[in-house]
Amino acid sequence: MSRSDLQTVSAPAEDFTPTSATLVFEPPEILAREDPGGVNPWIIALTVMLATFMEVLDTSVANVSLPHIAGSLASSIDESTWVLTAYLVSNAIVLPLAGWFSALFGRKRFYMICVATFTAASFLCGLAPNLTLLIVFRTLQGIGGGAMQPISQAILVESFPKKKRGMAMAVYGMGVVLAPIIGPTLGGWITDSYSWRWIFLINIPVGILSLTLTTLLIFDPPYLERHKPGTFRMDYTGLGLIAAGLGFLEVFLDEGQRKDWFASQLIQASALVACVALISFVLWELRHSQPVVNLRLLRDRNFCLATSTMFLVGFVLYGSTVLLPIFLQTLMGYNAMLSGLVLSPGGVAVILLMPLVGALLSKASVEPRWLIIFGLMTCAAGLFHMAHFNLQIDFRTAIEARVIQSMGLAFLFVPLNTMAFSSLPRERANSATGLINLARNIGGSTGIATVTTMLARRTQFHQSVLAGHVNLFNDSYRTLVDRATRMFIGRGSGPVEALHQSQALVYRLVQREATTKAFIDAFWLLGVIFLAIVPVMLLSRNWMRRES
């Protein structure tokens, strides 16, 4: 047992707080049976990453399959988007509760329950006969998958000594960053080649393998916090507040643009309920002796900075992952497979660089905050490169910009996760991983909502500006219309018809140019966000001294 554990056990009764009194510390003979017995930590890492990669992949793999799902289940595209929203809502609600449920059921047991629930729900999704049942099963899938990320990360943090923790976070980061990148491409290929149902059914063998390996290799550590039977009080109020707050927040973010934001009563109600519930949740949890989410962890400076930065990393990562394929498909004429191939080399860059970053973090001479700053500036450079896109860029230019951005991401996830746990007690890892993963996911939802709204609004703005120059008093406009009219006449159109066709051509050109400028504005915004984080990193404490 660690020194902190011994101090807690030997403390006099009058020094026990209500929270510490609810913890169980098992006797030595039971602890000996729970020792993993020298299992190689890299085998543990691969075991927990199996299910985590599968879960993160499912956040994006269904996106490109929505038209097929809608057609197969006799529903509209708009209705089918609830397949995505239901998963995100349930996923977000469970994420911060991972530590609490782990203390209630035991972490290994709860993790296996999550994997089994996710696998069973995937099977049901693949067999869903109608949209209503598919949404119900996706909700169940999100509930099972929500806690898998933070628990996997907590297991990795505890399986490696501090000097090797950077490499552990590299393994975790590869799964978290790579899965959203390849998700749309994989989903499109499976749907085109087979059926949309297989994007869910492929999870079944992975889930079974994960359960088998977890049973054999994963064990609860002796210092893990456990709620003592008979003294534990269920925080129903906190549980209800966070479920309502995060649920309605996700509905607000995911449906806002489609419903024209506050012009919709649904969005107004969602925003109001989310604000009231989340503010009440924070006030309640800070006063509760057995909170479902330990918000007091945010008092640690490094953890607070890392969690806030992870929110913005999720904002930029998911926002840019949405923007680039839309730009390539709507303006450049790429199909889904080609646009996915533009993203794929970025995933390769992440896989190659993350082990290097993990190795650098293991060296005492490399200060991690400078790796984060380098990652922020590199990622910003890639986004600014995208902000110089035009309608004449080639395939190679698009790949180069994405690779530069992905190189920066490789230098962010590993040091940020290492920074988050640098000064926290290891028994708090379960609660901490839930918060930092929630920050990334909410940041992703916020980023997607922001860039899609910005794209629509800035397109309207640029179109109105450009349309002001499209009139008969503009020499360039008259010249373009005259040339286009002669071209259409040469193709057999009458003079009046050719004039209308030429005016329609000019209007389409204005629309394309306005949309291009809107994409440029969005890429600039994402790049500026990353540059703005750079000075904030200087506020972090140096965690160079590590335990062996």
SULWORA-V86392 format. One record per residue. SS is DSSP state (A for helix, B for strand, O for the rest). PHI is phi as a letter, one per 20 degrees, with the letter a starting at -180 (* if undefined). Layout:
SS_PHI / SS_PHI
//
This chain:
O_* / O_f / A_f / A_f / A_f / A_f / A_f / A_f / A_f / A_e / O_f / O_f / A_g / A_f / A_e / O_f / O_e / O_g / O_f / A_f / A_f / A_e / B_e / O_d / O_d / O_f / O_f / A_g / A_f / A_f / A_f / A_f / A_f / O_e / O_f / O_f / O_m / O_m / O_f / O_g / A_f / A_f / A_f / A_f / A_f / A_f / A_f / A_f / A_f / A_g / A_f / A_f / A_f / A_f / A_f / A_f / A_g / O_f / O_f / O_c / O_f / O_e / A_g / A_f / A_e / A_g / A_g / A_f / A_f / A_f / A_f / A_f / O_d / O_l / O_c / O_e / A_f / A_f / A_f / A_f / O_f / A_f / A_f / A_f / A_f / A_f / A_f / A_f / A_f / A_f / A_f / A_f / A_f / A_f / A_g / O_f / O_e / A_g / A_f / A_f / A_f / A_f / A_f / A_f / A_d / O_n / A_f / A_f / A_f / A_f / A_f / A_f / A_f / A_f / A_f / A_f / A_f / A_f / A_f / A_f / A_f / A_f / A_f / A_f / A_f / A_f / A_d / O_g / O_e / O_b / A_f / A_g / A_f / A_f / A_f / A_f / A_f / A_f / A_f / A_f / A_f / A_f / A_f / A_f / A_e / A_g / A_e / A_f / A_f / A_f / A_f / A_g / A_f / A_f / A_f / A_f / A_g / A_e / A_e / O_d / O_f / A_g / A_f / A_d / A_f / A_f / A_f / A_f / A_f / A_f / A_f / A_f / A_f / A_g / A_f / A_f / A_e / A_f / A_g / A_f / A_f / A_e / A_g / A_f / A_f / A_f / A_f / A_f / A_f / A_f / A_f / A_f / A_e / O_c / O_b / O_f / O_f / A_f / A_f / A_e / A_f / O_f / A_f / A_f / A_f / A_f / A_f / A_f / A_f / A_f / A_f / A_f / A_f / A_f / A_g / A_e / A_d / O_e / O_c / O_f / O_f / O_f / O_e / O_f / O_f / O_c / B_f / O_f / O_g / O_n / O_d / O_f / O_d / O_f / O_e / A_f / A_f / A_f / A_f / A_f / A_f / A_f / A_f / A_f / A_f / A_f / A_f / A_f / A_f / A_f / A_f / A_g / A_f / A_f / A_d / O_g / O_f / O_f / O_e / O_m / A_l / A_f / A_f / O_d / A_f / A_f / A_f / A_f / A_f / A_f / A_f / A_f / A_f / A_f / A_f / A_f / A_f / A_f / A_f / A_f / A_f / A_f / A_f / A_f / A_f / A_f / A_d / O_e / O_f / O_c / O_f / O_f / O_c / O_e / A_f / A_f / A_f / A_f / A_f / O_f / A_f / A_f / A_f / A_f / A_f / A_f / A_f / A_f / A_f / A_f / A_g / A_f / A_f / A_f / A_g / A_f / A_f / A_f / A_f / A_f / A_f / A_e / A_f / A_f / A_f / A_f / A_f / A_f / A_e / A_e / O_d / O_e / O_n / O_f / O_e / A_f / A_f / A_f / A_f / A_f / A_f / A_f / A_f / A_f / A_g / A_f / A_f / A_f / A_f / A_f / A_f / A_f / A_e / A_f / A_f / A_f / A_f / A_f / A_f / A_f / A_f / O_f / O_e / O_f / O_e / O_d / O_e / A_f / A_f / A_f / A_f / A_f / A_f / A_f / A_f / A_f / A_f / A_f / A_f / A_f / A_f / A_f / A_f / A_f / A_f / A_f / O_f / O_d / O_f / O_b / O_e / O_d / O_f / O_d / A_g / A_f / A_f / A_f / A_f / A_g / A_f / A_f / A_f / A_f / A_f / A_f / A_g / A_f / A_f / A_f / A_e / A_d / A_f / A_f / A_f / A_f / A_f / A_f / A_f / A_f / O_d / O_f / O_c / O_e / O_f / A_f / A_f / A_e / A_f / A_g / A_f / A_f / A_f / A_f / A_f / A_f / A_f / A_f / A_g / A_f / A_f / A_f / A_f / A_f / A_f / A_f / A_f / A_f / A_f / A_f / A_f / A_f / A_f / A_f / A_f / A_f / A_f / A_f / A_f / A_f / A_f / A_f / A_f / A_f / A_f / A_f / A_f / O_f / O_e / O_e / O_b / O_f / O_e / O_e / A_f / A_f / A_f / A_f / A_f / A_f / A_f / A_f / A_f / A_f / A_f / A_f / A_f / A_f / A_f / A_f / O_e / O_o / O_f / O_f / A_g / A_f / A_f / A_f / A_f / A_f / A_f / A_f / A_f / A_f / A_f / A_f / A_f / A_f / A_f / A_f / A_f / A_f / A_f / A_f / A_f / A_f / A_f / A_f / A_f / A_f / A_g / A_f / A_f / A_f / A_g / A_f / A_f / A_f / A_g / A_f / A_f / A_f / A_f / A_g / A_f / A_f / A_f / O_f / O_e / O_f / O_f / O_f / O_d / O_f / O_f / O_c / O_f / O_f
//
